[in-house]
Amino acid sequence: MNLVGFITMAERDESPQIRWYRARTKLALGQALQALRQGVGATQDDLASRAGTSRPHLSRVERGTSPQLDTLMAYVDVSGYELLLVPRGSVVRVEPPR
């Protein structure tokens, strides 16, 4: 999937990989959110309950419709992620939490 990247840590084969997501369109954001949810092993029902919204609403978000900002922030938060805005073309290094 072109919106999911993997950054390999300094040590070779034994190092974990960290997922990061880049989305510049609503559809890409929806796909990134779906991959994020699946990556933490949650169903739409699980995540909807934790985020305080409905499963049909999360389904629409994952299909690229315009989510409400509150829903988007809750979705990202309960999945253990945060939004980061950087200038286009920037190089970002992602390291695991300590």
C-alpha positions in Angstrom: 0.0 0.0 0.0 1.6 3.3 -1.0 0.4 5.3 2.0 2.0 3.0 4.6 5.7 3.3 5.1 8.1 1.3 7.1 11.1 2.8 8.9 13.7 0.3 9.9 15.6 1.0 13.1 19.4 1.3 13.2 20.1 -2.3 13.8 19.4 -4.7 11.0 17.3 -7.9 11.2 16.5 -7.8 14.9 15.0 -4.3 14.8 11.3 -3.7 14.9 9.6 -1.8 12.1 7.5 1.3 12.8 4.4 2.1 10.7 3.8 5.6 9.6 1.1 6.9 7.3 1.0 9.7 4.8 -2.4 10.9 3.5 -2.9 13.9 1.2 -6.5 13.1 0.1 -9.6 12.1 2.0 -9.5 8.6 0.4 -5.8 8.1 1.4 -6.7 9.3 5.0 -9.5 6.8 5.1 -7.2 4.0 3.9 -4.6 5.0 6.5 -7.1 5.0 9.3 -8.3 1.5 8.2 -4.8 0.2 8.1 -4.1 1.8 11.5 -7.2 0.1 13.0 -6.3 -3.2 11.5 -2.8 -2.9 12.7 -3.9 -2.6 16.3 -6.3 -5.6 15.8 -9.5 -3.7 16.4 -12.8 -4.2 14.6 -14.9 -1.2 13.5 -17.3 -2.0 16.4 -14.5 -2.1 18.9 -13.0 1.2 17.8 -16.4 2.9 17.4 -17.2 2.0 21.0 -13.9 3.3 22.3 -14.0 6.5 20.2 -17.6 7.3 21.2 -19.1 7.0 17.7 -21.0 4.5 15.6 -19.7 1.7 13.4 -21.4 3.1 10.3 -19.8 6.4 10.9 -16.3 4.8 11.1 -17.0 2.9 8.0 -17.8 6.1 6.1 -14.6 7.7 7.5 -12.6 4.7 6.3 -14.1 5.0 2.8 -12.9 8.6 2.6 -15.9 10.7 3.4 -15.3 13.8 5.5 -15.1 12.9 9.2 -15.9 15.4 11.9 -12.7 16.5 13.6 -13.8 15.1 16.9 -14.3 11.7 15.4 -10.9 11.9 13.6 -9.1 12.9 16.7 -10.8 10.2 18.9 -10.1 7.5 16.2 -6.4 8.3 16.1 -6.2 8.7 19.9 -7.8 5.3 20.8 -5.6 3.6 18.3 -2.5 4.9 20.1 -1.4 7.4 17.4 -1.3 11.2 17.1 -1.5 13.5 14.1 1.7 15.2 13.0 1.7 18.0 10.4 5.0 18.6 8.7 6.0 20.7 5.6 5.7 18.7 2.4 9.0 17.1 1.4 10.3 17.0 4.9 12.3 14.1 6.2 10.8 12.7 9.4 12.5 10.1 11.6 10.1 7.9 13.6 11.5 6.1 16.7 9.6 3.9 19.1 8.3 5.4 22.3 10.6 5.1 25.2 
